[in-house]
Amino acid sequence: MSHRLSRRELLRAAAAVGAVAAAAPALSACGNGSSAASNTAQGKKAALPTYRRFPGLPAADLPGNENGLLDGYTTYPSKLIDAWAGRKPGDGKPVTGLAQLNGAAPTNLDKNVYWQTMNERLGSPVQMQLVNAGNDFNTKIATMSAGNDFPDIMQINSSIPALDRFLEAKMLDLTPYLSGDKVLKYPALANIPAQYWEACVFNGKLFGLPIPRGLLSAWALYYRRDVIEAAGAEPKVGNFQELYQLAKATTDPKRGVWAFANSPLDYIRMMLSIPAGWQQVDGKMVNSIEHEKQQQALESTRKIVADGLVNPDVAAAPPSQWQQWFGAKKAALIGGTYSAWSALTQQGVPPDAIGIFNVAGYDGGTAPGWKGGLNNNIAVIPAKSKDRAETLLQIADFLASPFGTAENRLISTGVEGHNYTVQGGQIVVNQDRVNERSLGLGYLAAPPPVIASTSDPKYVTGEYAAQQKLAANGTMDLALKLFSETNSRKGPQLDTERVNIEFDIILGRKPVSAWGDFVSKWRSEGGDKIRTELTEASGK
């Protein structure tokens, strides 16, 4: 439950859900439907790959833990493992892929040294279809599904209605290739811990490759120290009243500056100890929508908006615009995922000026944050590509090369001397060539996440410190780990309706009491059915 999309974008996303849903009846006729037993943790276990740490990886400077805290590296390894020395995973034939585009399109192949180098290292030329995230991407998948016109390997998001049936009908079951010790043939894929693979198992079968994010997908409230101090305030929040006063101090409409670049509703929910999404409370599955303090969170946010502390264009602006406001000192605070840190510094925020607030209790003390989903998405191989499955998995294994390998540096940073140079032990990225790497390959396979930076150790220590508390007491939406067919079919529409009522309330178009009516409607239109299915999937 987070405001990563504006209201306008969520309405467009709802249209995309409808486009994909148009293909759902045909898909439903192809599959056998879900088995509650096969979607439990025990039912998934047999399909999971064996975990084996990639050999020779450097020890973390700041070690992670079993609660989800990621390994941190304050220094970049001086010696890299050349995991694919003298070998290429491809078979010489072109490989087609589909991924979403979140920014500028990559430079054309004839002028793109990075793309040319990746083709040479993979041993198969990569031909990517890059489609804008949201409406365009989901519509593209619906069109492909109708004609069974899929690429060799592709990104899939959780917004596909009846996702389990879609996978059964159209995608290759990877269980025979990767379950148990079979994955050891692919050392980088075997290096991905089991918790990330769980979201790829449907009806007892492994259908995808995880694109892990871990706590980097968690939601946080960022601040700009320089903007706050220039307003005569301190970057400190101990309760809601201090947050409000900080926002008042840093808002100056005459200079085009508003405290918040986007809605603080989710941070205020966390301050009130409203947990993330679905939780099991006293043996019962409960959604945060039903939490008794939701109306207090909405009223507090409504007051902040009514008092002019949020950029008035927020409802019409995309997330990229929010980041630009933050980067241009037009906002002191912005909500975003933990992974947004580097993107915000690329917007011009000095590394020593950015930070993340720990979640303060609404009336003081501390409160638990939200951990977010373990994966960004999953990648799948269409059934029609079965003859090339092993080659495609070899390529995925290359793309999942972990931090500390030469392949990982190539994939994530580019070609030395062209995309970056090494100066005084630090990697200096050529910003004019960043778009060369926007091929979407990271949505087709990826290694376990770490906290690392090629040039900014302050990011590593700051991010690690912020994650420590979240890992210890943060909550995760159980629907990100458990499958509900009703949630797959109706969840996106219910979520759109939720965001609509939230905007109506915080913008003053409807009273806070309208939330109660929405909750009743949500329960009757799918919420209670989702509750039942998630309870069955949990095995409790």
N, C-alpha and C positions, 0 to 999 in steps of 0.2 A: 504494500500500500504506500506508494511514493509518487511524488509529483515530478517525474522525470520528463513528462510530456505536458505541453500546454493543452488547454481545453480544445483548441482547434485541432491539434494533432491527434488527440484522442478521438475526436469525432471522425477524422479521416481514418484512424485505425479501425474504428467500428465498421466503416464501409469495407475495409479490407477483410475483416472477419466475415462479413457477409459474402464477399466474393469467394473466399475459400470455402465457406459453408455451402455454396452452390454446388460444389463438387462432392460434398459429404455424402449425399444419399447413395451415389454409386460406390463410394468407398465402403459405406456401411454394409452393402450387400456382399462385399468381397471377404470381409473378415469374419472371425467367429466371435468377436466381442471380447470383453475383458473377463478374466477369471479373478475374483477377489483373492483367492489363495495364491495365485501366481504373481500377484502384484504386492504381496507382503514382503517384508525384509527377508524372511526365510525363503519365500518363493523365488526371490531374485538371486539369492546367494549362489546357487549352482551355476548361474550364467556369468558370474563376475570373473574377470581376469585375475590371475595371480599378480600380487605386487612384488616387484623386485627393484630395489634402488639401482639406478644407472651407475655402473662402475666408475670409480675415480673422480666423482664430483667433489668440488671443494667444500669443506665444512663451512657452515654459515658463521659470520661474525656475530650475528644476533640470532640465536636458534629459535625456531618456532616450537609449537607444542601441540598436543593432541586435541586441544580446544579450538584449533583453527588458526592460531597465531602463525603467520607465515615466516619462513626463514628470511633474515635480512642480511644483505651484503653491503657493507660500507665501502669496500674496495672492490674493484673489478679484478677478476683473476688474471694474473700476469701470464699464466700458461694455460692455454685452452686445449681441451681434448678434441682431436680430429677424429670424430666418430665414424665418418664415412670416407676416410682416406683411401683413394684409389678405387672407390666404388660409387655406383650411381643406382638409385632405386628404380628409375624408370625403365621402360622397354623400348624407348625410341619413338613411340607413337604419341600423338598429341593427347593430352589429358584435359577434359573440359570440366569446369567447375562453376558453381553458383554461390555467391555470397552477397551480403548486403553492403551498401556503400553509405558510410556515415559522414563523409566529408568530400573533399575535391577528388575527382577522378584521377587515376594514375596517368603519368606521361605515356604517350604512345610507345609501342614496343621498339620501333626503329630508333628512338631517341632515349630509351630507358635502359641504362646500363645495369641497373639492379635486376630488372625483369630478364634481360638477356643472360645475366649471370645465373639467376635461379634456374632458368631453362637448361643451361649447360650443366649445372650441378645436379639437377634432378634427373637428367638423362631423358626427359620427355618435355616437349614444349607445352607450357600451360596456357590454356585459352579460357579466360574467366569471363563470366557474365556477372557484372556488378550492377545491382539494382538498389535504388534508394530504400532505406529502411522504412518500415511501416506499410502504408497502403500499397505502394508499388511492389514491394517485395512479396507480400502475401498474395496479391493478385497474380504475380508472375508464377508462383507455385501452383495456384489454382489452374491457370492456363496450361502449365506443363502437365499437371495431373490429368486434366481432361483428355489430352492427346498422348499421354504416356511418353512425353517428349522431355526426358530428364537428361541432365549432364552426367558425367561419370561419377562425380562426388559433389555433395551439396550441403549447404547449411540448412538447418530446420529449426524454427523457433517453436515455443510451446503454444502459440496462438492458433495452431492448426486444429480445427474442430475434430473430435473423435480421433485424436492423434494415434492411439494404439491401433485402430483399424486402418488408418492411412499407412502406417508402417507395415502392418501385416500384408496389406494389399499391394504395396508398391516398392518396398525397400528390402534389401538383402538382409537376411538373418545372419549376423556376424558371430553367433555363438560357436559354430563349428570352426571358426578361424581364430577366435580370441579368448574363449572362456578357459578358465583354469590355467594350466601351464602352456597351453597353445600360444598364449600371448608372448611367451619368452622368445619366440622367433623375432619379435619386434621390441628390442630393448627399451626404446624411448617410450613406447606405449605401455610397456610393463612398468615403467617408472611412475605412472600415474596411479595414485592411491585409490583404493576401492570405493571410497565415499563419492568420488566424482563419477565413477562408472554406474552407480546405482540408478541415476536418472536416465540412463540409456537402456534400461531393462524394462520391457513391457511384456506382460503375459508369459513371463519366465524366459524370454528370449532377449539376447543382446542385439539391439538394432542400430546402435550408433557409437560414435567416438565423442567423448566429452571435450568441451572447450573450457577448461577449468579457470575459475576466477577466485574462488575462496572469499576471504574477507575483503578483497579488492572490490567486490560487488556491494559491500555494505553501504548504507546511507549515512552521510555525515554533514555537519554544518561547518563550512569553511569560513575563515575570517581573513581580512587583510589588515595586518598590524599597522602599516603605514597610514592607511585611510583612517583607521580608528584613532591613532595617536594624533594625527593632524586635526581631528575634531576635538581634541582635548580629553579623550576618553581612554580607557584601558581595555585590552582584549581579554575580558574576564566576564564569565557568566556563571553565577551561583544559584540563580532561580529565575522564574519567569519575569519578575519585576525588573531584575537587572538586565535581562535580555531586552525588555521593552525600553528601558532607559538608554541602553546602548544604541538601540535602533533610533530613538529620538535624537540622540546626540550626533549621529552620523548621517542624518537625512538633511539635505539642503536642496529643495526643489529648484531654487533660483540658479543653482550651479548644475542642475541636472543630475543630482546625486540622491539616490534613495538607499536606505540601509540594506534592504533585501533585493537581490536580483530575481528571486523566485519565491514562491510561497513557503513559509516556515511551518506549515501545518504538521508535517511528519515529525519534525524536530520537537514540536510542542507535544505531539502524541507521545513521543519517547520520554519527554520530561514528566509526563503524567503516568509513566510506567504502563502504557498501553502496549502490549506485545505485538510482534509481527504476525499478521495473518492468522492462520490456524494454529491453535495450541491445544494440548490435552490438559484440561484442568479438572482435578478430582475425578479422573477417569472418563471425562466427557470431552468430546471435540467441540471447541468453541472458537468462533471467529472474532477478531478484534473489532469488527464492525459492531458487535453486540456489547462492547465494553461500556461500562457505566459512565466512564469519563470522556466518551467521544464528544458529547455536546459541549463540555467544558473546553475541549481542544478547539472545536469549531468556533465557539464564542471568542476565545482568546485570539485566534487568528483573524476573525472578523474585525476585532478591535484594532489590530495592527494594520489591516488593510484600510479600514475606515479612517484611521488617523494619518493615512498617507505615507506609510513607512515602507511600502513595497512599490517597486517600479510600476507605474500605472499601465504600462504596455505589456505586462507579464502574460496576460491571458492570450494575447495574439502573437507572442514571440516564441520562436523555437529555442530549444536548450542551447544551441550554439550562440544565440544572441545574449542569453543570460551570461555565458562565459565571457563574451566580449565586453559586456558592461562591467563585469568584475575586473577584467584585465585593464580596462581603461579608467579605473578608479571611479566609476559611476555607481559602484555598489561596494559596501563593506562586508556583506555576508552573502553566501550562496550555498544552497543545498546541492549535493552531488555525491556520486559514489567515491569510495576511497581511491579508485583507479583514476579519478579525474585530476589528481594532484599534478601530474606531469603536464596534462593538457592545459591546466590553469597557468602554470609557469610559462608555457609556450605562448600564452596570451599576453605575456609581458609582466606577470606578477613576479617580483624578485623572490628568489628562494628563501631569503631570510624574513620575508614579509608575510608568508602564508602559513596558516596553521589550521588545525581541526579542534573544535571545542569538544571536550568530553561532555557526555550528556548529564546535565545538572538536573536535580529533582525540581519539580514545579515550585515547591515551597522551600527548597534547600536540599542539601545532601546530594546524592547521586541517584541515577536511574539507569536501567539497562537499555542499550541500543538495539538496533536491528542488524542481524548478520547478513541478510541478503542471500541470494541463491548461490550454490556452489559453482554452477556453470553459467557461462554466458549463453550457450546454445549447445546443440549436439550436431554432429556432421554424420551424414548417412550416405550409403552407396546404393543407388537404385538397383533393383533386381535384374534389370536388363544388362547391367555391367558385371554380372557374375563371372564371366570368363576372364575379366581383368582384376578380379578382387584382390589377389595376392600382390599384384603390381601396385594397385591403389593403396593397399595397406603399407607397402614398403615406402611409398611416397609420403603417406601420413606419418610413418615412423620418422622419416627425415624431418618433416615439419614440426614434429613434437620434440625435437632435440632439446634437451634441457639447458638451463643456465649453466655456463661453465664449459660449453662445447663451442667449437669454431662455427658449427652449423647454426647454433642459436644466435651467435653474434651476427652472422650473415643475414639471417631471417629478420631479426629485430632491429638491426642497425644499418645494414647495407654493406656496400663494397668499400673496403679501406682505400683511402686516397681519392675516392669519388663521393661517396655518401658521408664519409666521416674521415677525420684524421686523429692520430693519437699525439697529444701534446702534453709533455710533463706527466705522463701516466694517466692523463684524463682523455676521454673520448670527446671530441668536438664535432658535433653533427653539422653538416652543411644544410641549413634550413631551406635553401633554395631547391633542394632535391628530395625533400621529405616525401613529396607526393609520389615519387617513383615507387615507394613501398606500399602504396594503397591498393594492393592487388586483392585483398581479402583472403589471403592464404591462411591467416591466423584464425579464420572462422571454419577452416576445414580440418585442422589438427593443431594442437598446442600443448606445451609442457605444463607441469604443475606451476602455479604462480609463485613468485618470490618477490621480496621487496628489494629492489636494486635500481641503481641509476648509473648511467655511463659518466655523469659529470657532476652530480649533485648529492653528496653524502648527507646533507641536511634533510633532504627528502626522505632518505632511508631511516634516519634516527627519528624524525618527526612522525612518519607513517607508522613505524614500529611501535612507538610509544602510544600512539592513538589506538592501535589495534590490540595492545595488551589488555586493556580494560574491557574492550568489546568482546574479545575472545573468552574472557573469564565469565562474563555474565550476560552477554547478548542473547537475544532470542531469534530463532529462525522459523519462518513460515513452513509448517509441516507439509503444505501442499507443494512445496518445491522439491520434496523428497518422495512423497506418496502420490499415487495416480488416482484420479477420479474421472471417470468418463464424462459425468455431467459437468464437472469443472472444465474439462477440455472443450466441451461443446458450448456451454453457456457462460463459462467464466469471463471471457473477454467482454461480452455484452453487459454482464452484471457489473464488471469493473468500470465500464464506460458510464453506466447509470450512476454508480457511486461517485465518480469524479464530477459528473454533471451536477449532482445535488450538493457536493462540497463547494463547487464554484458558486452555485446559486446562493448558498448560505454565506460564504465568506465575502461575497461581493454585495451582500445585503438585499438580494432579490427575493429571498425566502427567509422565514424565521428559523432559528436554530431548532425549534420543535419539529420542523419538517423531517429531521433526521429519523425520528421515531417511526414515522410513516414509511420512510424508505426501508428501514430495517425489516418491518413487517412484510413489505413487498419482496424484498430480497430473499427472505426465508421461504416464502411461498413459491417464488419463481425459480428456485434452484438451490438456495443456500442450505435448506434442510436435507435435500437429496445429496448434496456434496458432503455434508456432515456424515451422513450414513456411510457413503462410499469410502471416505477417508478413514473412518473408524474401522471398517472392514479391512482396508489396506494396511492399517497399523498393526493388525492382529491383536488388538486389545479391546 
